[in-house]
Amino acid sequence: VIALWSRLRRRSDTRVIIIFLLVLVGLIIISPQAALSPIQVLGSLSISGLIALGLTVVIVQGAFDLSVGATATLAGILAVKLSDHSFALGLAGALVCGLVIGVVNGCLVVNFGINSFIATIASMTAIQGVAYVLTNSQPVTGKDVSASITFISSVVWFLTPEMLIFLGMLLVIHLLLSRTQVGRDFYAVGGDREAARAAGIPIGLRTFQGFVICGMLAALAGWVTAIQSASASPEEVPGVALVGITAVVVGGASLKGGTGTALGSAIGAAMLAWVATTFNGAGISTTLQDLTDGGILLIVVLASRSGAKAPIALRLRAWLAARKGVMRWQ
Amino acid sequence: VDLDVLGQVDQQVADRGPRAYFVLYEHGVYFLLLIIAVVAALFVQTFATSGNIKALLVSIAIEGLVAIGMTFVVISGSFVDLSVVGTVALSSVLSLQIAPHNVVLAILAGVGAGAGVGLVNGVIISRGGNPVLVTLAVQTVLSGIDLGLNGGNAVLGNPHGALQNFASGSVLSVPNLVIVFFVVALVGQVVLRQTQFGFDLYMVGANSSAARVAGVAVRRVLVGAFVISGVLAGLAGVLAGAYGNEADSNVGTGYDFWALTAVVVGGTSLFGGRGNVGRTVAGVLLIGIIDNVMILENLSVNWQPIVMGALIAIMVGLDVMLARRKL
């Protein structure tokens, strides 16, 4: 048991799971009825989880994508519009939209050398504008909703389609990051750029691929949202990027790049979804929800900032060791 | 290498390349502003009327204040202050609620709230927090607070209160808001160019570790930059509430990108250490004219975000390419 524990301790995911369990206990104390509805949580997790998975691929490389929310919005609008012709066309349109946005973001960051924060702020503004122009600022609704009803109501065991999509993508991204050369390159680029360059890794290409994957997953999330309600609104969905980034960072990724796993991000997203679901169920106001979302991100950013002090446990151990040393000298 | 204040590097670049290219690079935004203004005056019929110019200036004054504050943040090398949206809403609601009791207190509350937000941002960021994420988190917290203020209802002010009269009034047919904007711009420029704080700000933005070695209190300078941004966002909120005579959590929506675009279009470098308030004023006027012409020509307002996003991308791309050529 001790050997197993020491092996588990070395994995960053373990720490995330422990935090997750602690938060869960806290939530159950707040409101047992609202906290104990895992199916609802899994349902609301799918969309933010997809976005968090995409962001993981980018953040692992030390880059960022703030345009995921706008991408999901635009992809949802295209999906609703194209689904009038055919269901498959809607999905294809959304994915192509994500692909194009990923390519544009990648070009801005790789070819023009623009900082990824600023580049994606710019593309976010522009994408939002395209969404407004396409819909003339009005919500769009699908004409033929039969296909999307069939889609929603097809349930395997207790898993709805969006949960299946999320779990499938979790598996894909997990395998990509942990089992393939491309995935290892992603970590290398984020960990030490110069070393990665010296090792002959095509840094630009990898960053490009990261943005394309992120864009397509965000578009997939937008498609799922749009299909669920057979409608889409050009209004900016506030907090999509925020929840995604928070999930990834809570999941153990460093903002400097080089660390983070698909599983960790999924657990981070699950934690946030669980908090949101419980708060909703317990009738806690959106004010408090915004406060907790912002607070969580603030704490996480504080904890992961550059030059941050070691965790309290480590500091305590170092202090004790130092004391022991002093006492021995005396 | 990028010490704008010293001007030596710029001089070297000037010696290296053709003079005309250098002038165009250094002062491009002013030429662009001039060209666009002349084109608009020639081809858009109602553009060059005193009524339209006045409306244009009033429409940019409030967001322009936010852009002036954002200039300090960008010069310090911290990219952007995303929390201005929540700050504007917070201070507009606070000031409109307090205004019927005491006008001075109302202004102080609005500006003070902004200073407080700036202080929080600055303290965390100066200790190594990522500026984009910290201000995003603070923005989320603020939007929560804003939604809870006044029970989520819009605050309606007294249309004939002192604040409201000031915001809609004018001196010698120059609107008060426009006067405030230009006075603040002037003060900002003086602070940047004539004070120790301004000098330190350029040093920190150009190379913060070199500045630390040179004895600059880097953390204090960063806090100062964010407090200035917060204070000006607070002032913008007070004026926005007074001018519209209505305040809710949506007052500041979009101000962050608007201000960032103005700063970047003006040519203040996102790498930090270069730029000034004059450039931002030019950027603000440029965007104001583009918006105004789009409205006069009956282009759908939906196109506005596309134009803004494209402008940011083009200007930052240009900035990066020029920086590469220079180094």
Interface residues (C-beta under 8 A of the other chain):
Chain A: F64 L66 L108 F112 G113 I114 N115 F117 I118 A119 I121 A122 S123 M124 T125 A126 I127 Q128 G129 V130 Y132 V133 N136 S137 P238 G239 A241 L242 I245 L255 S285 T286 T287 L288 Q289 D290 L291 D293 G294 G295 L297 L298 V301 L302 R305 S306 G307 A308
Chain B: F79 V80 I124 R127 G128 G129 N130 V132 L133 V134 L136 A137 V138 Q139 T140 V141 L142 S143 G144 I145 L147 G148 F257 L260 T261 L270 S300 N302 W303 Q304 P305 I306 V307 M308 G309 A310 I312 A313 V316 G317 V320 M321 R324
